[in-house]
Amino acid sequence: FVLSEKPGDEEFLKLEKEKRPLLLNFSQCKLQERDFYAVIEHCTTVLDKEPDNVKALFRRGKAHVGAWNPAEARADLRKVTDLDPSLAATVLKELKVLDEMERRKDLEDKEKFEGKMF
């Protein structure tokens, strides 16, 4: 179906704003399904219009952890803490999960390559 609204029109802007909570809810569902790339995509769509949306940043950060994008995960999660210090404990918990994942990966890599170097 074709919308008669055009970017910049009042109705278009209203629809864009109303779409954000739907994208965030959908992202939460996709996060629970472990569809991390869909979460990243939809949260990024929200963040393109609303860069300081804490929910979108937190969910995208968690998705980056799941998709093994540690640098992006840390950046999003740190921004969450900057924007809402009351979430510091929750963010710290997620960062500890990421730290543990990285520690295990480093240990696996070390074991894998041990004795295989010249």
C-alpha positions, -999 to +999 in steps of 0.1 A: +000+000+000+012+035-007+012+063+018+001+097+007+024+112+034+058+124+023+090+128+044+088+160+063+050+162+063+034+164+097+015+131+092+047+114+081+066+126+111+038+115+134+038+080+119+076+078+122+074+087+159+046+061+165+067+034+147+096+036+172+079+018+201+068-009+178+103-014+165+116-015+201+090-041+211+098-061+180+135-058+188+129-072+223+111-102+208+139-108+183+164-105+212+146-133+231+147-154+199+185-146+196+180-130+162+208-105+170+212-090+135+175-081+133+178-064+167+208-044+156+190-034+124+157-023+141+174-005+170+197+013+146+166+025+128+153+039+160+186+054+169+189+071+135+159+093+145+165+093+183+202+089+191+198+090+228+170+063+231+182+043+261+161+012+253+174+010+217+210+014+229+207-012+256+190-037+233+214-031+205+243-034+230+230-068+241+225-079+205+261-069+197+272-091+226+253-120+211+266-113+176+301-111+190+308-075+182+324-066+216+336-031+206+302-020+194+286-037+225+308-018+249+302+015+231+264+011+232+263-001+268+286+027+280+264+053+263+234+038+282+252+045+315+261+080+304+225+087+295+209+070+325+232+064+355+205+045+373+211+016+349+248+014+358+243-019+377+224-035+349+250-024+323+278-036+345+262-070+346+261-071+308+297-059+306+307-087+329+290-112+307+310-098+278+342-099+297+337-135+306+329-144+270+361-127+258+381-144+285+367-178+274+374-170+238+410-160+246+415-192+265+401-213+237+423-195+212+453-200+234+446-238+238+439-241+200+472-225+190+494-238+218+522-258+204+513-248+168+536-218+166+571-220+152 
